[in-house]
Amino acid sequence: VASRRLRARGPARVRRVHPHSMRWFHLVNLAQTVLILAAVFGLLRFGSPGLIVVAVCLVVGLHFLPLARIFDVPGYWWTGALLILVAAVGATAYGLDTGNGTVRAVVGLPAAVALWSTALDVSRRG
């Protein structure tokens, strides 16, 4: 089976997790929540609800960067970078006035694929 072959290639990687990692995890998630709420209410107030999906994608992407370090999961760097890139593409689509539906599609599907891929990778590795 493929998973056996992957494990047989070399020794399992030992993650280096700091003793206070859960405290940092909670702080990062609190910051993410505050930033998302601020973005949603701010964008609604300024009449740009079409950018909410872009802002949420950006904040979620940014939140993966410290988590990569906190939990020593290199794949989180890729997830964060991909989500930030997707948010940039969505902002570009919004700037080109392609319509809110297009912006949601340009951001939603790639973001979902990145997040599901990350979840599958993490669950596979344990």
C-alpha positions as CSV (number, residue, x, y, z in Angstrom):
1,V,0.0,0.0,0.0
2,A,1.2,3.5,-0.8
3,S,1.2,4.6,2.9
4,R,3.5,1.7,3.8
5,R,5.9,2.6,1.0
6,L,6.1,6.2,2.2
7,R,6.9,5.2,5.8
8,A,9.5,2.7,4.6
9,R,11.6,5.3,2.8
10,G,13.2,6.6,6.0
11,P,12.8,7.1,9.7
12,A,9.7,8.9,10.9
13,R,10.3,12.6,11.4
14,V,10.2,13.7,15.0
15,R,8.3,16.9,15.5
16,R,9.6,19.5,17.9
17,V,6.7,20.9,19.8
18,H,7.3,23.5,22.6
19,P,5.8,23.0,26.0
20,H,3.7,26.1,25.7
21,S,2.4,25.3,22.2
22,M,-1.2,25.1,23.2
23,R,-1.1,28.5,24.7
24,W,0.3,29.9,21.5
25,F,-2.2,27.9,19.5
26,H,-5.1,29.5,21.4
27,L,-3.6,33.0,21.0
28,V,-3.2,32.5,17.2
29,N,-6.8,31.3,16.9
30,L,-8.0,34.2,19.0
31,A,-6.2,36.7,16.8
32,Q,-7.6,34.9,13.7
33,T,-11.1,35.3,15.1
34,V,-10.7,38.9,16.0
35,L,-9.2,39.7,12.5
36,I,-12.0,37.9,10.7
37,L,-14.7,39.7,12.7
38,A,-13.0,43.1,12.2
39,A,-12.7,42.4,8.4
40,V,-16.3,41.3,8.1
41,F,-17.7,44.3,10.0
42,G,-15.3,46.7,8.4
43,L,-15.9,45.5,4.8
44,L,-19.7,45.6,5.4
45,R,-19.4,49.1,6.8
46,F,-17.4,50.3,3.8
47,G,-19.7,48.7,1.3
48,S,-17.4,45.9,0.1
49,P,-19.0,42.7,1.1
50,G,-17.5,41.0,-2.0
51,L,-14.1,41.2,-0.3
52,I,-15.2,39.2,2.8
53,V,-14.3,35.9,1.3
54,V,-10.9,37.3,0.3
55,A,-10.2,38.7,3.7
56,V,-11.2,35.4,5.5
57,C,-9.0,33.4,3.1
58,L,-6.1,35.8,3.8
59,V,-6.5,35.7,7.6
60,V,-6.8,31.9,7.6
61,G,-3.7,31.6,5.4
62,L,-1.7,34.0,7.7
63,H,-2.8,31.9,10.7
64,F,-1.2,28.8,9.3
65,L,2.3,30.5,9.3
66,P,2.8,30.7,13.1
67,L,1.1,27.3,13.5
68,A,3.7,25.7,11.2
69,R,6.4,26.8,13.6
70,I,4.4,26.2,16.8
71,F,3.6,22.6,15.9
72,D,6.6,21.9,13.6
73,V,4.4,21.0,10.7
74,P,6.2,22.0,7.5
75,G,3.1,21.4,5.4
76,Y,1.4,24.3,7.2
77,W,3.9,26.7,5.5
78,W,2.6,25.5,2.1
79,T,-1.1,25.7,3.2
80,G,-0.6,29.3,4.5
81,A,1.3,30.3,1.3
82,L,-1.4,28.8,-1.0
83,L,-4.2,30.5,0.9
84,I,-2.5,33.8,0.8
85,L,-1.9,33.3,-3.0
86,V,-5.6,32.4,-3.4
87,A,-6.6,35.5,-1.5
88,A,-4.4,37.6,-3.8
89,V,-6.0,36.1,-6.9
90,G,-9.5,36.7,-5.4
91,A,-8.6,40.4,-4.6
92,T,-7.4,40.7,-8.2
93,A,-10.7,39.2,-9.5
94,Y,-12.6,41.7,-7.3
95,G,-10.5,44.6,-8.5
96,L,-11.3,43.6,-12.1
97,D,-15.0,43.8,-11.2
98,T,-15.7,40.2,-12.2
99,G,-18.6,39.9,-9.8
100,N,-19.0,38.5,-6.3
101,G,-20.0,35.0,-7.6
102,T,-16.7,34.8,-9.6
103,V,-14.7,36.0,-6.6
104,R,-16.3,33.4,-4.3
105,A,-15.6,30.7,-6.9
106,V,-12.0,31.8,-7.5
107,V,-11.3,31.8,-3.7
108,G,-13.7,29.1,-2.4
109,L,-12.7,26.1,-4.5
110,P,-8.9,26.5,-4.3
111,A,-9.1,27.3,-0.6
112,A,-11.2,24.2,0.0
113,V,-8.8,22.0,-1.9
114,A,-5.8,23.4,0.0
115,L,-7.5,22.9,3.4
116,W,-8.8,19.4,2.6
117,S,-5.4,18.4,1.3
118,T,-3.8,19.7,4.5
119,A,-6.4,17.8,6.6
120,L,-5.8,14.6,4.7
121,D,-2.0,15.0,5.0
122,V,-2.1,15.7,8.7
123,S,-4.5,12.8,9.4
124,R,-2.4,10.4,7.3
125,R,0.8,11.4,9.2
126,G,-0.9,11.5,12.6
